[in-house]
Amino acid sequence: DDSSEQFHFYDYGPKDIATIFFYMLVAINLHAVIQEYVLDKINRRLHLSKTKHSKFNESGQLAFFYLFSFLWGASILNTEEFMMNPTSLWKDYPHSRMIFQVKFFYICQIAYWLHALPELYFQKIRKEDIPRQLCYICLYIAHISGAYILNLQHLGLILMVPHYLVELIFHASRLFYFSDENKQKGFTIWALLFIMVRLLTLTLSVLTFGFGLARVENPGFSIADGNFNVLPVRIGCLGAVCLTQAWMMWKFINFQLKKWREHVKNQIPKKKITNTKNKRIKKEPNRG
């Protein structure tokens, strides 16, 4: 039918390396623009310490990226209606053919997290912060590249969008906290959503690797066809997701315990001050 809309589908290949490298350079330039024209100007007004200055720059850059990626990913999910049909995560696997938006989204995601590696040098990150940032950068690269290469783009998209929303709330809350330390309500919202997204990630991963892909007809390993639906690959992918979620929950619990201890320490001096004031008030009438 001449009036029907034509769709062009894409797959991945060695030429993606050149495309990723190009957009990695674009990301480096955008990083410098945001830093110079937005974050540096705000930093001059806030007069932050060196430690807060470094964290402010990190959260500022990531907040821009998470906001852009969340809106873009959500629009793709809405257009493709992946969320309305959970069976699309494993139905007709392998999903070796992608529409342009899905392929371009993954190219930009991989390029951004690869650009974050040289930025550790360009931004002169403190030595004590490098292992932490290097850890989550490598985790992003491994998981996103794995979803892209193993033709799990649908699952990767559905897991990335809510995860980016949670990370956006966290870094936005941290930016507000640096401007005013009394603004901490955002961290409460982040904590609740963080736990919910971890449960969602585990549920969808178990459903996809443990039940969906295991029941797909004609499961057979074939690199040429992009079919990686074999038991070792499924166990490896599910194990990687579960271990990452467990590590994130462990870091989350430690973060909450640290905040709780700081809160208790801050409350003790206040109680002492109020107790001394109350004692003075009680003594004053006796003297009269």
C-alpha positions in Angstrom: 0.0 0.0 0.0 1.5 3.3 -1.1 -0.3 5.2 1.6 1.1 3.1 4.4 3.9 4.4 6.6 7.4 2.9 6.0 9.6 1.9 8.9 13.4 1.4 8.7 15.0 -1.0 11.1 18.6 -1.2 12.2 20.9 -3.6 13.9 24.3 -3.2 15.6 27.7 -3.8 14.1 31.4 -2.8 14.1 30.6 0.7 12.6 28.8 1.5 15.9 32.2 2.0 17.4 32.9 5.0 15.2 29.4 6.4 15.9 29.9 6.0 19.6 33.3 7.7 19.5 31.8 10.7 17.7 29.0 11.2 20.2 31.5 10.7 23.0 33.3 13.8 21.7 29.9 15.6 21.5 29.2 14.7 25.1 32.6 16.0 26.2 31.8 19.4 24.5 28.3 19.5 26.1 29.8 18.7 29.5 32.2 21.6 29.2 29.4 24.0 28.1 27.1 23.0 31.0 30.0 23.3 33.4 31.2 26.8 32.3 27.9 28.5 31.5 25.6 27.0 34.2 27.3 25.2 37.1 30.3 27.5 37.5 28.1 30.6 37.7 25.9 29.0 40.4 29.0 27.9 42.3 30.3 31.5 42.5 27.0 32.6 44.1 26.9 29.7 46.6 30.5 29.9 47.8 30.7 26.2 48.5 33.7 24.3 50.0 36.0 22.2 47.9 34.2 19.0 48.9 30.7 20.4 48.2 31.9 22.1 45.0 33.0 18.7 43.6 29.7 17.0 44.6 27.7 20.0 43.2 29.4 19.7 39.8 28.9 15.9 39.8 25.2 16.2 40.6 24.6 19.1 38.3 26.0 17.2 35.3 24.2 14.0 36.1 20.9 15.8 36.8 21.0 17.3 33.2 21.7 13.9 31.8 19.2 11.9 33.8 16.4 14.5 33.0 17.2 14.3 29.3 17.5 10.5 29.2 14.3 10.0 31.3 12.2 12.1 29.0 13.7 10.5 25.9 13.3 7.0 27.2 9.8 7.6 28.4 8.7 8.9 25.0 10.1 5.8 23.3 8.3 3.5 25.8 5.1 5.5 25.2 5.4 5.3 21.4 6.3 1.6 21.3 3.9 0.7 24.1 6.4 -1.7 25.7 4.9 -1.1 29.1 1.4 -2.1 27.9 2.6 -5.5 26.8 5.1 -7.2 29.2 5.4 -10.2 26.9 7.2 -8.0 24.4 10.3 -8.4 26.7 10.7 -12.0 25.4 8.2 -12.5 22.6 9.8 -12.8 19.2 13.3 -12.8 20.7 15.9 -12.0 19.4 15.0 -8.4 19.0 17.9 -7.9 16.5 16.0 -5.2 14.5 15.6 -1.8 16.2 13.8 1.3 15.1 16.0 4.4 14.8 15.0 6.0 18.2 15.9 2.8 20.1 19.3 2.4 18.4 20.2 6.1 18.7 19.2 6.1 22.4 21.6 3.2 23.2 24.3 4.8 21.1 24.0 8.0 23.1 23.8 6.2 26.4 27.0 4.2 25.8 28.8 7.3 24.5 27.9 9.4 27.5 29.1 6.9 30.0 32.3 6.4 28.0 32.9 10.1 28.0 32.7 10.1 31.8 36.0 8.2 32.0 38.2 11.0 30.5 36.1 13.5 32.4 37.6 12.1 35.6 40.9 13.6 34.4 39.5 16.8 32.8 37.5 17.7 35.8 40.4 17.1 38.2 38.3 14.8 40.4 39.7 14.2 43.9 41.6 10.9 44.3 39.3 9.7 47.0 36.2 10.2 44.8 37.7 8.5 41.7 37.0 4.8 42.8 33.4 5.6 43.6 32.7 7.3 40.3 34.7 4.8 38.3 32.7 2.0 39.9 29.2 3.2 38.9 30.5 4.4 35.4 31.8 0.9 34.6 28.5 -0.6 35.9 26.5 1.6 33.6 28.7 0.8 30.6 28.6 -3.0 31.3 24.8 -3.2 31.8 23.8 -0.9 28.9 26.3 -2.4 26.5 25.2 -5.9 27.6 21.5 -5.1 26.9 22.4 -3.6 23.5 24.7 -6.5 22.4 22.5 -9.3 23.7 19.4 -7.9 22.0 17.7 -7.1 25.2 16.9 -3.5 24.3 13.3 -3.7 25.4 14.2 -4.9 28.9 17.0 -2.4 29.1 14.7 0.5 28.2 12.0 -0.4 30.7 14.6 -0.8 33.5 16.6 2.4 32.6 13.6 4.8 32.6 12.5 4.4 36.2 16.1 4.1 37.4 17.0 7.4 35.8 13.9 9.0 37.4 15.1 7.9 40.8 18.6 9.1 40.1 17.3 12.4 38.9 15.3 13.0 42.1 18.4 12.2 44.2 20.8 14.5 42.4 18.2 17.3 42.1 17.6 16.9 45.9 21.3 17.2 46.5 21.5 20.4 44.5 18.7 21.9 46.5 20.4 20.7 49.7 23.6 22.5 48.8 21.7 25.7 48.2 19.8 25.3 51.5 20.5 22.6 54.0 16.9 22.7 55.3 15.6 21.4 52.0 15.7 17.6 52.6 12.2 16.4 51.6 13.5 15.3 48.2 15.7 12.6 49.9 12.6 11.0 51.5 10.9 10.8 48.1 14.1 9.4 46.6 14.4 6.7 49.3 10.9 5.4 48.8 11.2 5.3 45.0 14.6 3.8 45.2 13.3 0.7 47.0 10.3 0.4 44.7 12.5 0.6 41.6 14.9 -2.1 43.0 11.9 -4.4 43.5 10.6 -3.6 40.0 14.0 -4.3 38.5 14.3 -7.7 40.2 10.8 -8.7 39.4 11.1 -7.9 35.7 14.5 -9.5 35.4 13.3 -12.8 37.1 10.2 -12.7 34.9 12.2 -12.2 31.7 15.2 -14.5 32.3 13.6 -17.1 34.5 10.3 -17.6 32.8 9.8 -15.6 29.6 13.0 -16.4 27.6 13.1 -19.9 29.0 9.8 -20.7 27.3 10.6 -19.1 23.9 10.4 -21.6 21.1 13.6 -22.7 19.3 16.1 -21.4 21.9 19.5 -21.8 20.3 22.8 -19.9 20.6 23.6 -18.1 17.3 25.8 -15.0 17.1 24.9 -14.6 13.4 21.2 -14.4 14.2 21.8 -12.5 17.5 20.1 -15.2 19.5 21.8 -15.6 22.9 18.9 -17.4 24.6 20.8 -20.2 26.3 20.9 -21.1 30.0 24.4 -19.9 30.8 23.7 -16.4 29.3 20.4 -16.2 31.1 21.9 -17.2 34.4 24.8 -14.7 33.9 22.5 -11.8 33.0 20.1 -12.5 36.0 23.1 -13.0 38.3 24.6 -9.6 37.2 21.3 -7.8 37.7 20.7 -9.4 41.1 24.3 -8.7 42.4 24.1 -5.1 41.2 20.7 -4.5 42.9 22.0 -6.1 46.1 25.1 -3.9 46.0 23.0 -0.8 45.5 20.7 -1.7 48.4 23.8 -2.3 50.6 25.1 1.2 49.6 21.6 2.6 50.2 21.3 1.1 53.7 24.8 2.4 54.7 23.9 5.8 53.4 20.7 5.9 55.5 22.5 4.7 58.6 25.2 7.4 58.1 22.5 10.1 57.8 20.7 8.7 60.9 23.9 8.8 63.0 24.6 12.3 61.9 21.1 13.3 62.8 21.5 11.7 66.3 24.8 13.5 66.9 23.3 16.8 65.9 20.3 16.2 68.3 22.5 15.5 71.4 24.0 19.0 71.6 20.6 20.6 71.1 19.2 18.5 74.0 22.0 19.6 76.2 21.4 23.2 75.4 17.7 22.9 76.1 18.4 21.1 79.4 20.8 23.8 80.6 18.3 26.5 79.7 15.5 24.7 81.6 17.8 24.3 84.6 18.6 28.0 84.6 14.9 28.9 84.3 14.1 26.7 87.3 16.9 28.2 89.4 16.0 31.9 88.7 12.7 31.9 90.7 14.4 30.2 93.7 17.0 33.1 93.8 14.2 35.6 93.7 
